[in-house]
Amino acid sequence: MESARVARLAKDNDLQRALALARKGDAEAWGELYRRFAPAIERFCRHALGNAQDAEDATGDIFIKLRNKLDQYDPQRPFTPWLYRLAGNYCWDLLRQKNRRGFETEASDELPLAATHPGQLEQLMASQSAEQIRHALAQLPERSRLALTLRYYSDLNYEEIAEVLRLPRAYIGVVLLRARQQLRQALLPEMETGA
């Protein structure tokens, strides 16, 4: 237990050192940050954007934004949620640009607010392959897909999701509830057809 804590602290110290050097323009530190975080950011973007090519492009753009915004990062706060907020904001902006009709509220606002127990959804997801889950996520409206990705793949809290989606914090629970319902509806046909 103690060795895990020491290892975590050492890893945190290494990260803070790399961030400090990257702020000064150290290319090796930038490379270290990219190697450490790019694979996870690309996975996040693939889930959020639903397309591997867009995710690859977005990852590069996000790290360019990171370079420009690193001076805004507060070292007293955890870096990983801050980076995911940056990535989430980028993906959300990209999705909104692609979606000329703006927020996709018409379809999701018509869904009933019947309780969908998250445990039921987790059980349903556990019975599906990763490909089936990706396919079901790709069918969701962009805001729903991004909200689920931020919550369950990036482990952001409601406050952070509200910041990324630019919605009031009080609305995030409803957005996630509807998104879980939509995902469940998308997964049920996958399960029945075995696609």
Secondary structure as GFF3:
##gff-version 3
##sequence-region A 1 195
A	DSSP	alpha_helix	2	23	.	.	.	ID=ss1
A	DSSP	alpha_helix	27	49	.	.	.	ID=ss2
A	DSSP	alpha_helix	52	69	.	.	.	ID=ss3
A	DSSP	three_ten_helix	70	72	.	.	.	ID=ss4
A	DSSP	alpha_helix	79	98	.	.	.	ID=ss5
A	DSSP	alpha_helix	105	109	.	.	.	ID=ss6
A	DSSP	alpha_helix	118	126	.	.	.	ID=ss7
A	DSSP	alpha_helix	130	139	.	.	.	ID=ss8
A	DSSP	alpha_helix	142	148	.	.	.	ID=ss9
A	DSSP	pi_helix	149	153	.	.	.	ID=ss10
A	DSSP	alpha_helix	158	165	.	.	.	ID=ss11
A	DSSP	alpha_helix	169	193	.	.	.	ID=ss12
###
